[in-house]
Amino acid sequence: MARSTTTTVPVPFPAPRDVVELLKPITWFPPIWAFMCGVVSSGVPIADRWGFLIAGVLLTGPLVCGTSQAVNDWFDRRVDAINQPERPIPSGRIAGRWGLFIAIIGTALSAVVAAATEPWVFVATLLGLACAWAYSAPPFRLKASGLWGPAVVALTYEGLTWFTGAAVMLGTLPPAPVLMVLILYSVGAHGIMTLNDFKAVEGDRLTGLRSLPVVLGLDRAARIACAVMALPQLVVVSLLLRWEHPVAAAAVALVLAGQLVLMRRLLADPRRHAPWYNATGTTLYVLGMLAAAFGLGA
């Protein structure tokens, strides 16, 4: 009697270009910008800590942020197979469980690099990695919440990366003024993330993601997002004045005034103008971050 045999086809290694695409280099810019704000706010000359500076850029960009993209794409692979089948995992260019393996390898490598820098950087990196997994992976899958999803992204992209930049330069816990300002900008970034959800309202509604635009409607979500962005910046201006940084306070007030002007057009038609505001108002927001950082580091 003949025996049946089965042949297991080996899963090929992913091509480097497909791994890079999975890690989405275009998404590294916001956390690297916030990291550089942290570096500037520390007031420490770059030449004094250039080795740690390079490690910090690697952590905030390709390592932690890149890992978060791999985690997200792995757990979204079934939805992406419908909505974006050209992506590396659903297209089969990263086959088998390689997407998950890359996310795990990135997590471990990020922790190792962070451990070689400073204790507070290590703590911030572990928290950022935990947020990345909790955002995309069950049982938490925080991205399904219009409140917690944007909050986690804002915290990791703005707050933790700013913290890392300051901590890696100072070699210790950043001072209270730096911590206060980075927290305020993290809170404001929740509004940016809410506006970013406007581009996927229909898809979120169909897949059960309860973003604020889905839950509250576009008009109300846009008003809340604008308030959440503007109010922390007002507090930053007042704090900078209190700490005797009038030039930085004036610069933040100026970019905030520009945002308020642009918000009028956004609120007139949120569905149409949300992408436009993300390109214009958000640019002013991050310029204000840098201005505040220069004031703190002076």
Backbone bond lengths (Angstrom), bond angles and torsions (degrees), N, CA, C in turn:
res aa  C-N    CA-C-N  psi(-1)  N-CA   C-N-CA  omega(-1)  CA-C   N-CA-C  phi
1 M - - - 1.471 - - 1.530 108.53 -
2 A 1.299 116.11 127.31 1.459 120.67 -175.95 1.521 110.59 -73.33
3 R 1.287 114.54 140.33 1.473 119.85 176.76 1.516 110.09 -90.63
4 S 1.321 115.09 138.58 1.464 119.13 176.51 1.525 108.84 -82.98
5 T 1.252 115.56 139.47 1.467 120.87 178.50 1.515 109.56 -122.60
6 T 1.289 114.91 147.12 1.464 120.31 176.38 1.514 108.86 -120.00
7 T 1.291 115.42 141.86 1.453 120.99 -179.75 1.517 109.62 -109.19
8 T 1.305 115.44 124.38 1.468 120.15 178.37 1.518 109.13 -91.15
9 V 1.299 115.94 119.35 1.458 120.73 179.37 1.523 108.85 -81.12
10 P 1.326 118.61 120.91 1.469 119.86 -179.28 1.523 111.31 -64.76
11 V 1.320 114.46 142.03 1.460 119.68 177.81 1.525 108.19 -79.92
12 P 1.312 118.24 124.07 1.465 119.82 -176.83 1.522 112.03 -70.79
13 F 1.337 114.92 151.77 1.451 119.58 172.20 1.527 108.96 -64.98
14 P 1.334 117.04 140.31 1.474 118.05 177.79 1.519 111.13 -69.94
15 A 1.302 115.34 146.50 1.463 120.69 176.95 1.525 109.49 -68.76
16 P 1.334 118.18 144.30 1.476 120.53 -179.91 1.523 113.30 -53.65
17 R 1.342 117.17 -38.66 1.467 118.98 -178.52 1.527 110.96 -64.99
18 D 1.336 116.52 -32.28 1.465 119.34 178.97 1.523 111.09 -74.46
19 V 1.324 117.30 -34.18 1.462 120.45 175.73 1.533 109.94 -64.97
20 V 1.331 116.55 -43.53 1.464 120.35 177.84 1.524 110.50 -60.78
21 E 1.325 116.46 -41.93 1.468 119.47 178.27 1.520 111.08 -62.77
22 L 1.331 116.71 -38.52 1.465 120.91 178.60 1.528 110.96 -62.77
23 L 1.328 116.88 -37.33 1.461 121.47 -177.80 1.526 113.19 -79.63
24 K 1.339 117.63 -9.27 1.467 124.42 172.11 1.534 113.70 50.78
25 P 1.326 117.86 72.94 1.475 120.19 -179.47 1.519 114.36 -54.64
26 I 1.335 118.03 -28.42 1.464 119.58 -178.58 1.526 111.49 -62.88
27 T 1.340 117.46 -24.69 1.468 120.69 -179.52 1.522 112.39 -82.34
28 W 1.317 117.79 -7.13 1.466 119.62 -177.49 1.518 112.59 -77.26
29 F 1.328 117.58 -20.23 1.464 119.51 -173.54 1.526 113.24 -62.02
30 P 1.360 120.59 -47.96 1.470 118.79 -178.26 1.530 113.66 -58.33
31 P 1.347 120.22 -47.36 1.469 117.10 178.97 1.523 113.16 -67.54
32 I 1.336 117.88 -33.73 1.461 119.32 177.83 1.529 110.11 -66.45
33 W 1.334 117.20 -37.50 1.474 120.69 176.01 1.525 110.26 -61.12
34 A 1.347 116.41 -46.79 1.462 119.55 179.32 1.527 110.55 -64.47
35 F 1.332 116.74 -37.05 1.464 120.32 176.21 1.527 110.58 -59.99
36 M 1.334 116.57 -44.46 1.469 119.63 179.63 1.527 111.12 -66.28
37 C 1.335 117.24 -32.14 1.465 119.33 173.49 1.533 109.89 -61.81
38 G 1.323 116.48 -39.83 1.455 119.92 176.42 1.517 112.02 -63.35
39 V 1.331 115.78 -41.59 1.458 120.37 178.32 1.527 110.07 -60.02
40 V 1.331 116.23 -47.53 1.464 120.74 -179.10 1.526 110.91 -64.05
41 S 1.330 117.03 -42.15 1.468 120.61 -176.83 1.523 112.20 -66.71
42 S 1.333 117.55 -20.82 1.471 120.16 179.75 1.518 111.85 -69.10
43 G 1.338 117.02 -28.19 1.449 120.80 -176.98 1.518 114.47 75.73
44 V 1.338 117.10 6.59 1.466 121.46 -178.89 1.529 108.82 -90.92
45 P 1.329 119.18 130.01 1.466 120.37 177.82 1.527 111.73 -58.82
46 I 1.324 116.02 137.33 1.462 120.84 -177.77 1.522 111.14 -59.16
47 A 1.321 117.84 -37.18 1.464 121.19 -177.25 1.525 111.95 -60.76
48 D 1.337 117.06 -23.91 1.462 120.04 -177.83 1.524 112.63 -77.47
49 R 1.343 117.25 -20.07 1.476 119.67 -173.75 1.527 111.12 -140.12
50 W 1.322 117.45 36.25 1.463 118.62 -170.86 1.526 112.66 -64.60
51 G 1.332 118.14 -32.37 1.461 120.09 178.15 1.510 111.84 -64.47
52 F 1.332 116.60 -44.60 1.461 121.04 177.60 1.528 110.78 -67.73
53 L 1.333 116.05 -32.70 1.461 120.40 177.76 1.529 110.87 -61.57
54 I 1.319 116.66 -45.50 1.471 120.58 178.91 1.525 110.26 -62.24
55 A 1.337 116.76 -43.45 1.466 120.36 178.53 1.526 110.64 -61.05
56 G 1.332 116.75 -39.50 1.460 120.13 -179.96 1.503 112.79 -66.31
57 V 1.332 117.33 -40.46 1.466 120.71 177.18 1.525 110.43 -62.82
58 L 1.320 116.79 -42.61 1.463 120.43 177.87 1.530 110.86 -62.05
59 L 1.321 116.05 -40.79 1.462 119.66 -179.64 1.523 111.94 -64.31
60 T 1.322 116.21 -51.38 1.462 119.31 -173.67 1.523 112.80 -72.22
61 G 1.329 117.68 -28.33 1.459 120.80 -178.47 1.511 113.46 -93.08
62 P 1.337 117.92 -94.22 1.463 120.27 -172.48 1.519 114.67 -65.37
63 L 1.323 118.66 -29.48 1.461 119.02 -175.22 1.537 112.16 -82.04
64 V 1.322 118.10 -72.46 1.464 119.10 -175.18 1.530 111.63 -70.05
65 C 1.339 117.19 -49.20 1.465 119.01 -179.79 1.524 110.61 -65.47
66 G 1.339 117.06 -44.59 1.457 119.72 177.92 1.513 112.18 -60.15
67 T 1.328 116.32 -41.55 1.466 120.20 177.65 1.519 110.91 -61.72
68 S 1.327 117.07 -41.67 1.469 119.98 179.87 1.525 111.00 -61.45
69 Q 1.340 117.30 -34.98 1.463 120.32 178.12 1.524 110.84 -68.15
70 A 1.338 116.60 -39.82 1.460 120.08 177.82 1.525 111.11 -65.29
71 V 1.337 116.80 -42.50 1.464 120.78 177.69 1.522 110.05 -59.76
72 N 1.324 116.32 -47.08 1.459 120.93 -177.59 1.527 111.48 -62.31
73 D 1.339 116.96 -44.99 1.462 119.73 -177.98 1.525 112.08 -68.49
74 W 1.319 117.39 -32.25 1.467 118.89 178.56 1.525 110.37 -66.25
75 F 1.311 117.42 -47.16 1.460 120.08 -176.75 1.532 112.51 -79.64
76 D 1.330 117.24 -11.47 1.462 121.20 175.11 1.527 112.25 -102.77
77 R 1.323 117.55 11.48 1.463 120.29 -170.41 1.526 113.02 -61.85
78 R 1.322 118.22 -33.28 1.471 119.89 -179.70 1.525 111.15 -73.48
79 V 1.327 116.52 -39.70 1.463 119.46 176.45 1.525 110.22 -67.92
80 D 1.332 116.69 -41.20 1.465 120.62 179.48 1.520 111.41 -64.38
81 A 1.333 117.11 -29.51 1.467 119.88 178.42 1.523 111.08 -62.42
82 I 1.336 116.29 -23.98 1.463 121.04 178.21 1.529 110.53 -93.51
83 N 1.348 115.58 -48.52 1.457 119.89 -172.09 1.523 113.86 -87.63
84 Q 1.326 117.57 -37.40 1.467 121.64 -176.83 1.533 110.04 -138.41
85 P 1.321 116.98 66.20 1.470 120.62 -175.16 1.521 114.11 -66.17
86 E 1.322 117.12 -11.68 1.466 119.97 179.85 1.524 112.70 -79.96
87 R 1.319 119.03 -8.77 1.457 121.23 179.80 1.533 110.67 -64.93
88 P 1.341 117.66 159.35 1.463 120.20 -172.40 1.525 115.16 -57.31
89 I 1.341 118.18 -40.91 1.467 119.42 -176.40 1.529 111.83 -75.75
90 P 1.331 120.05 -55.23 1.473 117.96 -179.31 1.521 114.00 -65.33
91 S 1.329 117.88 -25.63 1.462 120.17 179.20 1.517 112.34 -75.58
92 G 1.335 117.13 -13.72 1.451 121.15 -179.11 1.512 113.99 89.25
93 R 1.332 117.11 -1.38 1.468 118.78 178.44 1.528 110.94 -68.92
94 I 1.331 117.44 -30.05 1.461 122.08 167.56 1.520 105.28 -112.92
95 A 1.338 114.59 98.68 1.466 121.04 -167.08 1.529 111.80 -94.65
96 G 1.338 114.24 173.48 1.456 120.77 177.13 1.515 112.16 57.81
97 R 1.326 114.74 -134.29 1.466 120.80 179.54 1.521 112.07 -104.97
98 W 1.341 115.97 20.50 1.449 119.89 -178.71 1.528 112.14 -62.61
99 G 1.312 118.43 -32.93 1.460 120.31 177.28 1.520 111.50 -59.29
100 L 1.341 115.98 -43.73 1.464 120.87 177.71 1.523 110.70 -67.77
101 F 1.339 117.00 -41.64 1.469 119.98 -179.94 1.532 111.09 -61.56
102 I 1.328 116.47 -41.10 1.470 120.16 178.99 1.527 110.19 -62.96
103 A 1.336 117.38 -40.56 1.466 120.88 178.40 1.528 110.80 -63.60
104 I 1.324 117.14 -40.61 1.469 120.81 -179.66 1.531 110.45 -69.43
105 I 1.333 116.23 -44.20 1.475 120.15 178.39 1.525 110.48 -61.23
106 G 1.338 116.80 -43.02 1.459 120.28 178.35 1.511 112.31 -62.30
107 T 1.321 116.97 -38.28 1.463 121.28 178.16 1.525 110.77 -63.17
108 A 1.332 116.08 -47.83 1.467 120.23 -179.07 1.528 111.30 -64.76
109 L 1.328 116.64 -44.27 1.461 120.25 -178.82 1.529 111.03 -63.96
110 S 1.331 117.12 -39.97 1.467 121.14 177.78 1.525 110.65 -60.31
111 A 1.329 116.58 -44.08 1.462 120.37 -179.71 1.525 111.28 -64.40
112 V 1.338 117.10 -39.83 1.471 120.74 -179.69 1.526 110.58 -64.68
113 V 1.339 117.16 -46.55 1.468 120.39 -179.68 1.526 110.10 -63.83
114 A 1.327 117.31 -42.24 1.467 120.53 -179.84 1.523 111.08 -63.57
115 A 1.330 116.77 -38.26 1.465 120.29 -179.72 1.519 111.97 -64.40
116 A 1.330 116.33 -23.83 1.464 120.63 -179.54 1.520 112.66 -85.20
117 T 1.325 118.03 -1.87 1.466 120.54 -178.30 1.526 110.68 -101.63
118 E 1.320 116.72 -97.03 1.458 121.69 -177.37 1.525 109.88 -131.27
119 P 1.344 118.30 149.48 1.472 120.01 -178.45 1.520 113.96 -55.31
120 W 1.360 116.95 -42.05 1.461 118.62 -178.67 1.527 111.35 -70.11
121 V 1.330 117.08 -31.81 1.468 120.47 175.17 1.526 109.73 -66.20
122 F 1.322 116.70 -40.32 1.470 121.58 177.67 1.521 110.36 -60.46
123 V 1.329 116.76 -45.03 1.468 120.70 179.40 1.529 110.50 -62.36
124 A 1.341 116.79 -45.73 1.461 120.57 -179.94 1.526 111.33 -63.23
125 T 1.328 116.51 -37.92 1.466 120.24 179.48 1.520 110.95 -66.09
126 L 1.323 117.14 -44.38 1.470 119.94 178.63 1.529 110.67 -61.76
127 L 1.328 116.58 -40.26 1.464 119.63 178.08 1.523 110.49 -65.12
128 G 1.334 117.27 -42.27 1.455 120.30 177.80 1.516 112.47 -62.15
129 L 1.329 117.25 -41.46 1.470 120.84 178.27 1.526 111.01 -65.75
130 A 1.334 116.26 -41.07 1.463 119.84 177.75 1.529 110.37 -61.34
131 C 1.326 116.67 -41.10 1.466 120.69 178.19 1.529 110.64 -64.20
132 A 1.339 117.13 -38.84 1.460 120.48 -179.17 1.521 111.06 -61.94
133 W 1.317 116.83 -44.27 1.466 120.21 179.01 1.529 111.26 -70.80
134 A 1.340 117.04 -41.90 1.468 119.41 -179.42 1.523 111.61 -65.91
135 Y 1.325 116.89 -30.88 1.469 121.07 -179.87 1.521 111.61 -64.83
136 S 1.327 117.35 -40.50 1.465 120.58 -171.21 1.521 114.69 -106.85
137 A 1.324 117.02 -30.21 1.469 120.54 -169.06 1.521 111.57 -96.79
138 P 1.322 116.86 145.71 1.456 119.22 170.68 1.538 109.35 -69.98
139 P 1.320 120.22 155.46 1.463 125.24 8.78 1.522 114.39 -86.57
140 F 1.327 118.31 -9.71 1.463 119.06 -175.65 1.529 111.75 -76.38
141 R 1.336 116.22 -56.99 1.476 122.66 -179.96 1.531 110.78 41.38
142 L 1.317 114.72 61.82 1.456 121.24 -174.42 1.520 113.06 -64.18
143 K 1.330 117.85 -19.63 1.456 120.33 179.85 1.516 112.25 -63.11
144 A 1.329 117.67 -17.66 1.459 120.64 178.63 1.522 112.24 -74.55
145 S 1.339 117.35 -11.54 1.461 121.29 -178.50 1.519 110.51 -103.01
146 G 1.306 115.81 132.80 1.458 120.52 177.43 1.510 113.05 -71.69
147 L 1.329 117.36 -15.54 1.466 121.56 178.47 1.524 110.76 -94.93
148 W 1.331 116.68 -55.48 1.459 120.94 -173.39 1.521 113.17 -77.74
149 G 1.316 117.96 -32.69 1.452 120.28 -179.99 1.525 112.74 -60.39
150 P 1.345 118.28 -58.33 1.468 119.33 176.76 1.514 113.45 -60.63
151 A 1.345 117.23 -32.62 1.464 119.88 -179.70 1.523 110.96 -64.36
152 V 1.329 116.88 -42.60 1.465 120.86 -179.33 1.527 110.20 -65.97
153 V 1.336 117.04 -43.18 1.464 120.04 179.73 1.529 110.48 -64.78
154 A 1.320 116.71 -43.09 1.468 120.16 179.13 1.522 111.12 -62.38
155 L 1.324 116.33 -42.50 1.459 120.46 -179.71 1.527 111.02 -62.21
156 T 1.329 116.79 -45.94 1.459 119.64 -174.86 1.524 111.96 -76.97
157 Y 1.333 117.65 -43.06 1.464 120.48 -176.65 1.518 112.74 -72.63
158 E 1.331 117.83 -32.54 1.460 120.53 -175.86 1.532 111.85 -108.18
159 G 1.324 117.03 -57.58 1.452 120.31 -172.43 1.514 114.88 -70.33
160 L 1.335 117.30 -54.52 1.458 120.12 -176.29 1.524 112.11 -66.29
161 T 1.327 116.60 -35.19 1.461 118.29 179.86 1.530 111.20 -72.85
162 W 1.327 117.53 -37.43 1.475 120.64 173.19 1.528 109.01 -61.27
163 F 1.319 116.16 -46.97 1.463 121.46 178.25 1.527 110.56 -56.60
164 T 1.327 117.12 -44.49 1.459 121.31 -179.59 1.519 111.16 -61.32
165 G 1.336 116.53 -43.56 1.460 119.92 179.76 1.515 112.41 -61.01
166 A 1.330 116.21 -42.74 1.468 119.27 179.74 1.523 111.06 -71.27
167 A 1.326 117.11 -42.89 1.463 120.79 -177.00 1.519 112.05 -67.17
168 V 1.344 116.61 -37.69 1.458 119.44 -177.53 1.530 110.55 -69.45
169 M 1.314 117.73 -27.33 1.462 121.05 178.69 1.531 111.41 -84.55
170 L 1.320 116.62 -39.84 1.461 120.50 -177.39 1.524 112.72 -80.43
171 G 1.328 115.94 -25.55 1.456 119.54 -176.50 1.511 113.59 73.83
172 T 1.324 116.63 16.20 1.463 121.34 -179.35 1.528 108.67 -160.28
173 L 1.316 116.65 -176.48 1.458 121.28 177.68 1.522 109.96 -65.80
174 P 1.348 118.32 128.62 1.469 120.21 179.13 1.532 111.25 -60.68
175 P 1.338 117.00 154.09 1.467 120.12 -179.43 1.528 112.09 -68.49
176 A 1.321 114.87 164.88 1.464 121.51 -175.00 1.528 113.69 -56.04
177 P 1.345 121.02 -43.98 1.466 119.34 179.80 1.535 112.96 -58.70
178 V 1.332 116.83 -40.47 1.470 119.76 178.26 1.526 110.02 -64.68
179 L 1.322 117.08 -43.02 1.464 120.64 -179.94 1.532 110.89 -63.42
180 M 1.315 116.88 -40.85 1.459 120.30 -179.30 1.526 111.35 -63.64
181 V 1.335 116.46 -44.85 1.462 119.90 -177.52 1.525 111.11 -68.75
182 L 1.332 118.12 -41.17 1.467 118.42 -179.13 1.526 111.19 -67.70
183 I 1.320 117.08 -32.42 1.470 119.79 175.86 1.529 110.20 -66.38
184 L 1.328 116.85 -43.16 1.459 120.53 179.97 1.527 111.18 -62.54
185 Y 1.325 117.62 -43.00 1.457 119.55 178.56 1.528 111.88 -69.29
186 S 1.331 117.36 -28.90 1.467 120.08 174.41 1.525 110.76 -66.26
187 V 1.341 115.91 -41.99 1.470 119.72 177.68 1.527 109.75 -62.07
188 G 1.325 116.90 -45.48 1.457 119.79 179.70 1.515 112.95 -62.56
189 A 1.328 116.90 -33.09 1.461 120.51 -179.40 1.523 112.46 -66.33
190 H 1.332 117.62 -18.27 1.470 120.35 173.68 1.525 109.98 -57.43
191 G 1.329 116.21 -38.73 1.465 119.42 177.53 1.512 112.30 -64.98
192 I 1.342 117.16 -38.52 1.464 120.22 177.47 1.515 110.29 -61.62
193 M 1.335 116.60 -44.39 1.466 120.17 -179.28 1.526 111.45 -65.42
194 T 1.328 116.90 -34.74 1.465 120.01 176.89 1.522 110.61 -64.09
195 L 1.330 117.02 -45.09 1.465 119.87 178.14 1.527 111.27 -63.81
196 N 1.322 116.59 -32.47 1.459 120.42 178.20 1.522 111.55 -64.60
197 D 1.346 116.59 -26.03 1.467 120.41 179.47 1.523 112.61 -74.09
198 F 1.322 118.02 -12.60 1.463 120.36 -177.37 1.523 111.84 -63.58
199 K 1.327 117.28 -27.74 1.468 119.97 -176.15 1.517 112.41 -73.88
200 A 1.334 117.67 -13.12 1.465 120.32 -174.26 1.524 111.92 -126.31
201 V 1.327 117.13 28.91 1.461 120.10 -174.80 1.527 111.57 -60.52
202 E 1.321 117.09 -47.77 1.467 119.75 -177.43 1.523 111.24 -64.62
203 G 1.319 116.67 -44.67 1.459 119.84 178.85 1.517 112.33 -64.43
204 D 1.347 116.67 -39.35 1.459 120.14 178.03 1.524 110.75 -64.44
205 R 1.311 116.24 -40.29 1.463 119.59 -179.66 1.525 110.67 -64.14
206 L 1.311 117.34 -41.76 1.465 121.83 -178.24 1.524 112.18 -70.03
207 T 1.327 117.12 -32.38 1.467 120.31 -176.85 1.527 112.92 -97.28
208 G 1.328 117.69 2.95 1.456 120.89 174.71 1.509 115.59 84.85
209 L 1.341 118.15 12.16 1.456 120.30 176.08 1.527 109.35 -80.83
210 R 1.326 115.88 123.21 1.460 120.99 -172.67 1.535 110.42 -95.86
211 S 1.329 115.41 64.61 1.457 119.77 175.33 1.525 108.85 -67.66
212 L 1.334 116.04 161.10 1.465 118.59 -179.89 1.531 112.67 -61.27
213 P 1.335 120.44 -39.65 1.470 118.64 175.83 1.528 112.80 -60.80
214 V 1.339 117.11 -33.37 1.462 120.19 177.97 1.527 110.44 -70.97
215 V 1.325 116.67 -45.10 1.461 121.65 -173.95 1.527 112.12 -75.71
216 L 1.343 116.27 -42.65 1.465 120.48 -172.05 1.520 113.59 -100.74
217 G 1.326 117.52 -15.45 1.456 120.45 -171.85 1.517 109.99 91.77
218 L 1.328 116.25 157.50 1.459 120.70 -172.68 1.525 112.91 -65.90
219 D 1.324 117.47 -45.17 1.456 119.78 -175.54 1.527 111.94 -63.26
220 R 1.317 116.14 -48.40 1.462 119.84 -177.81 1.528 110.91 -67.91
221 A 1.321 116.94 -41.03 1.466 120.43 178.79 1.523 110.79 -62.62
222 A 1.322 117.54 -38.16 1.463 121.15 179.53 1.524 110.83 -65.92
223 R 1.331 117.67 -41.93 1.462 120.20 178.94 1.527 111.02 -63.69
224 I 1.314 116.02 -42.95 1.467 119.80 179.02 1.523 110.60 -64.20
225 A 1.339 116.75 -42.65 1.467 120.59 179.83 1.520 110.93 -60.77
226 C 1.318 116.96 -42.13 1.465 120.18 179.84 1.522 111.41 -64.44
227 A 1.336 116.32 -42.55 1.463 119.99 179.09 1.527 111.02 -64.34
228 V 1.330 116.18 -41.91 1.462 120.62 -179.45 1.518 111.12 -65.12
229 M 1.332 117.86 -32.93 1.458 120.94 177.32 1.528 111.74 -74.17
230 A 1.324 117.13 -41.32 1.463 120.66 -170.55 1.526 113.41 -78.82
231 L 1.322 117.86 -43.06 1.464 120.36 -172.68 1.534 113.23 -61.15
232 P 1.331 120.07 -45.46 1.473 118.00 177.64 1.522 113.16 -61.19
233 Q 1.328 117.51 -32.56 1.461 119.43 178.80 1.528 111.24 -68.66
234 L 1.326 117.04 -34.75 1.463 119.84 174.24 1.528 110.77 -61.34
235 V 1.322 115.76 -40.66 1.466 119.68 178.29 1.527 109.98 -65.64
236 V 1.334 117.10 -40.15 1.466 120.65 178.50 1.532 110.31 -60.03
237 V 1.330 116.80 -43.59 1.469 120.29 178.93 1.523 110.12 -59.42
238 S 1.316 116.96 -46.27 1.465 119.58 -178.39 1.526 111.42 -65.34
239 L 1.334 117.29 -37.73 1.466 120.25 179.19 1.529 111.21 -67.67
240 L 1.320 116.63 -42.53 1.462 119.54 178.75 1.524 111.43 -61.41
241 L 1.312 116.57 -38.92 1.458 119.78 176.17 1.529 111.15 -64.86
242 R 1.324 115.62 -41.82 1.469 120.03 179.48 1.525 110.95 -63.64
243 W 1.335 116.53 -34.53 1.470 120.93 -179.08 1.527 111.97 -88.53
244 E 1.312 116.17 10.24 1.470 123.17 175.48 1.538 112.14 63.66
245 H 1.325 114.17 49.38 1.469 121.16 172.41 1.537 107.79 -122.21
246 P 1.331 118.22 67.18 1.464 120.58 -171.89 1.526 113.71 -65.11
247 V 1.325 118.41 -34.83 1.466 120.14 -179.11 1.526 109.96 -66.35
248 A 1.331 116.75 -46.22 1.463 120.19 178.14 1.527 111.01 -63.35
249 A 1.339 116.39 -40.12 1.471 119.87 178.71 1.526 110.49 -62.50
250 A 1.331 117.04 -41.38 1.467 120.28 178.89 1.528 110.92 -64.84
251 A 1.330 116.89 -38.90 1.458 120.04 -179.77 1.530 110.99 -65.76
252 V 1.332 117.24 -43.78 1.466 120.35 178.11 1.523 110.46 -64.87
253 A 1.331 117.20 -40.90 1.462 120.46 177.99 1.524 111.08 -62.18
254 L 1.325 116.96 -37.87 1.463 120.48 -179.72 1.518 111.92 -66.01
255 V 1.331 116.77 -46.30 1.473 117.90 -179.71 1.529 110.50 -70.09
256 L 1.320 117.49 -30.00 1.462 119.71 175.23 1.522 110.61 -65.92
257 A 1.324 116.89 -42.03 1.465 120.11 177.02 1.531 110.53 -59.58
258 G 1.319 116.63 -40.90 1.463 119.61 176.67 1.517 111.94 -62.25
259 Q 1.319 116.51 -40.09 1.465 119.66 177.85 1.524 111.79 -63.62
260 L 1.324 116.42 -40.35 1.466 119.75 -179.06 1.525 111.03 -64.05
261 V 1.325 116.74 -36.68 1.464 120.01 175.92 1.526 110.05 -64.25
262 L 1.322 117.03 -45.26 1.464 120.86 -179.33 1.526 111.81 -67.57
263 M 1.327 116.88 -30.72 1.469 120.63 179.86 1.522 111.64 -63.28
264 R 1.318 118.18 -28.99 1.460 120.47 179.09 1.530 110.36 -61.68
265 R 1.326 115.83 -41.82 1.465 118.83 177.81 1.528 110.72 -70.07
266 L 1.317 116.76 -39.68 1.461 120.42 178.13 1.521 111.15 -57.71
267 L 1.321 116.71 -48.59 1.463 120.63 -175.44 1.525 112.60 -70.78
268 A 1.321 117.62 -19.15 1.462 120.15 176.98 1.527 111.59 -68.14
269 D 1.328 117.29 -30.86 1.468 121.65 178.78 1.527 108.30 -157.12
270 P 1.343 117.52 80.07 1.469 120.56 -174.38 1.528 114.16 -58.32
271 R 1.319 117.53 -40.65 1.460 119.73 -178.18 1.531 111.11 -60.59
272 R 1.291 115.77 -41.70 1.468 120.47 -176.20 1.521 111.91 -78.56
273 H 1.342 116.60 -39.15 1.462 119.31 -168.34 1.526 114.71 -101.19
274 A 1.336 119.18 -2.24 1.470 119.85 179.43 1.529 112.28 -59.16
275 P 1.341 120.13 -46.64 1.475 118.72 177.37 1.527 112.46 -61.68
276 W 1.331 115.99 -38.27 1.467 120.07 178.07 1.521 110.60 -62.55
277 Y 1.341 117.01 -42.79 1.462 119.29 -179.47 1.525 111.06 -68.22
278 N 1.318 117.31 -36.18 1.462 119.61 177.76 1.525 111.52 -61.44
279 A 1.324 116.84 -26.64 1.466 120.04 179.07 1.524 112.30 -87.62
280 T 1.323 117.51 -25.97 1.467 120.64 -174.79 1.534 111.93 -106.38
281 G 1.324 116.69 -59.50 1.456 120.44 -178.53 1.517 112.88 -63.55
282 T 1.339 116.79 -38.26 1.459 119.41 179.22 1.523 111.28 -66.41
283 T 1.330 116.40 -34.48 1.465 119.57 176.19 1.519 110.98 -60.92
284 L 1.326 116.58 -43.36 1.463 120.01 177.14 1.531 110.73 -64.39
285 Y 1.319 116.85 -37.24 1.465 121.43 -179.90 1.523 110.70 -60.02
286 V 1.332 117.09 -48.74 1.469 119.70 -176.96 1.532 111.57 -72.90
287 L 1.324 117.04 -26.91 1.469 119.00 173.04 1.528 110.29 -66.14
288 G 1.324 116.17 -36.75 1.457 119.89 174.98 1.519 111.98 -64.34
289 M 1.332 117.08 -37.04 1.464 120.38 174.93 1.521 110.82 -56.71
290 L 1.325 115.76 -46.55 1.462 120.16 -178.58 1.526 111.18 -65.60
291 A 1.329 116.37 -40.31 1.471 119.63 178.00 1.521 111.06 -61.53
292 A 1.330 116.73 -42.89 1.465 120.72 177.73 1.524 110.38 -63.42
293 A 1.330 116.57 -39.50 1.468 120.61 179.73 1.533 110.88 -62.91
294 F 1.323 116.94 -41.65 1.471 119.80 178.36 1.529 110.13 -62.75
295 G 1.329 116.59 -39.69 1.458 118.86 177.99 1.518 111.81 -62.70
296 L 1.334 116.86 -43.95 1.465 121.01 -179.15 1.528 111.66 -66.11
297 G 1.332 115.80 -34.28 1.452 119.57 -176.17 1.505 114.93 -87.49
298 A 1.317 115.39 -2.49 1.470 118.77 -176.66 1.528 112.08 -68.49
